[in-house]
Amino acid sequence: MILILLNRKHILTEFMEVDIIELSKIYKKNVNKNDKLLDWLYFIDNPESEEMEKIMEENKGIKEAKNKLEEISNDEIMQRIADWREGAEHDKASIKLTAQNETKREIAKKMLNKNISIEEISELTGLSQKEITKLTKI
């Protein structure tokens, strides 16, 4: 996954850091047109643009990356693998969210048993008052 924003750093480990850059802000700034990083940012943003055709004449690395991207895009098996992976990531996120919501419901039930108000439970758990009210009927 590529995350691109500006002026934010997230150090994940001593070996990995994610810098986030907002491409629209980069383009608006007066930057050196011969900047190789800017060439890669243009490629990430729009690999099919006419501007990229010009850049690829001078930057063989980007040309190789575009060729590899096209090769992968045209490979049916690679497309299936990418689709499966995307589906698996979606399923993983969905399972995590479901587990978090179930945990919130369990906590809300315990709070109800302690006679804590529905309003306060909603504020603390993030569950809607309607959802908490349904828990009282279970």
C-alpha positions as CSV (number, residue, x, y, z in Angstrom):
1,M,0.0,0.0,0.0
2,I,1.3,3.5,-0.9
3,L,0.4,6.3,1.4
4,I,1.2,9.8,0.2
5,L,0.7,12.9,2.3
6,L,2.8,16.0,3.1
7,N,4.7,16.8,6.3
8,R,3.7,13.8,8.3
9,K,5.9,11.0,9.4
10,H,4.9,7.7,11.0
11,I,7.9,5.7,12.3
12,L,6.7,2.1,12.4
13,T,10.0,0.4,13.5
14,E,13.6,1.4,13.6
15,F,13.8,0.1,10.1
16,M,10.6,1.4,8.6
17,E,9.0,4.8,8.4
18,V,6.0,6.0,6.3
19,D,6.1,9.5,4.9
20,I,2.8,10.8,3.7
21,I,2.7,13.4,0.9
22,E,-0.4,15.1,-0.7
23,L,0.4,15.1,-4.4
24,S,-1.8,18.1,-5.1
25,K,0.2,20.2,-2.7
26,I,3.5,19.1,-4.3
27,Y,2.3,20.1,-7.7
28,K,1.2,23.5,-6.6
29,K,4.6,24.3,-5.0
30,N,7.4,25.7,-7.2
31,V,9.5,22.7,-7.5
32,N,12.5,21.9,-9.6
33,K,11.2,20.3,-12.8
34,N,14.4,18.1,-13.0
35,D,13.6,16.5,-9.7
36,K,13.6,12.7,-10.0
37,L,11.3,12.3,-7.0
38,L,8.7,14.5,-8.7
39,D,9.0,12.3,-11.8
40,W,8.1,9.3,-9.6
41,L,5.2,11.1,-8.0
42,Y,3.8,12.0,-11.4
43,F,4.1,8.3,-12.3
44,I,2.2,7.2,-9.2
45,D,-0.5,9.8,-9.8
46,N,-1.0,9.2,-13.5
47,P,1.2,6.7,-15.3
48,E,-0.7,7.1,-18.6
49,S,-0.3,10.9,-19.0
50,E,1.4,12.6,-21.9
51,E,3.8,14.2,-19.4
52,M,4.9,10.7,-18.4
53,E,5.8,9.8,-22.0
54,K,8.2,12.7,-22.0
55,I,9.6,11.8,-18.6
56,M,10.1,8.1,-19.5
57,E,12.3,9.2,-22.4
58,E,14.8,10.5,-19.8
59,N,14.1,8.2,-16.9
60,K,14.6,4.5,-17.7
61,G,13.7,3.4,-14.2
62,I,10.2,4.8,-14.6
63,K,9.9,3.3,-18.1
64,E,10.8,-0.1,-16.6
65,A,8.3,0.4,-13.9
66,K,5.6,1.3,-16.4
67,N,6.4,-1.8,-18.5
68,K,6.2,-4.0,-15.4
69,L,2.9,-2.4,-14.4
70,E,1.5,-3.1,-17.9
71,E,2.9,-6.7,-17.8
72,I,1.2,-7.3,-14.5
73,S,-2.0,-5.6,-15.6
74,N,-2.2,-7.8,-18.7
75,D,-1.4,-11.1,-16.8
76,E,-4.8,-12.7,-15.9
77,I,-3.3,-14.8,-13.2
78,M,-1.6,-11.8,-11.6
79,Q,-4.9,-9.9,-11.8
80,R,-6.7,-12.8,-10.0
81,I,-4.0,-12.8,-7.3
82,A,-4.3,-9.1,-6.9
83,D,-8.1,-9.4,-6.7
84,W,-7.9,-12.2,-4.1
85,R,-5.4,-10.2,-2.0
86,E,-7.7,-7.2,-2.1
87,G,-10.6,-9.3,-1.1
88,A,-8.7,-10.9,1.7
89,E,-7.6,-7.4,3.0
90,H,-11.2,-6.3,2.9
91,D,-12.4,-9.4,4.7
92,K,-9.6,-8.9,7.3
93,A,-10.7,-5.3,7.9
94,S,-14.4,-6.4,8.1
95,I,-13.6,-9.1,10.7
96,K,-11.6,-6.7,12.8
97,L,-14.4,-4.1,12.7
98,T,-17.0,-6.8,13.6
99,A,-14.9,-7.9,16.5
100,Q,-14.4,-4.4,17.8
101,N,-18.2,-3.7,17.6
102,E,-18.9,-7.0,19.4
103,T,-16.5,-6.0,22.1
104,K,-18.2,-2.6,22.4
105,R,-21.6,-4.4,22.8
106,E,-20.3,-6.7,25.5
107,I,-18.9,-3.7,27.4
108,A,-22.1,-1.8,26.9
109,K,-24.1,-4.8,28.4
110,K,-21.8,-4.9,31.4
111,M,-22.3,-1.1,31.9
112,L,-26.1,-1.5,31.6
113,N,-25.9,-4.2,34.3
114,K,-24.1,-1.5,36.5
115,N,-27.0,0.9,35.8
116,I,-24.9,3.3,33.9
117,S,-27.1,5.6,31.7
118,I,-27.6,4.8,28.0
119,E,-26.3,8.3,27.2
120,E,-23.1,7.8,29.1
121,I,-22.6,4.3,27.6
122,S,-23.1,5.8,24.2
123,E,-20.5,8.5,24.9
124,L,-18.0,6.0,26.2
125,T,-18.4,3.2,23.7
126,G,-19.3,5.1,20.6
127,L,-22.4,3.0,20.1
128,S,-25.6,4.7,19.2
129,Q,-28.3,5.0,22.0
130,K,-30.6,3.1,19.7
131,E,-28.1,0.2,19.5
132,I,-27.6,0.2,23.3
133,T,-31.4,0.2,23.8
134,K,-31.6,-2.9,21.7
135,L,-29.1,-4.6,24.0
136,T,-31.5,-4.1,27.0
137,K,-34.0,-6.3,25.2
138,I,-31.6,-9.2,24.6
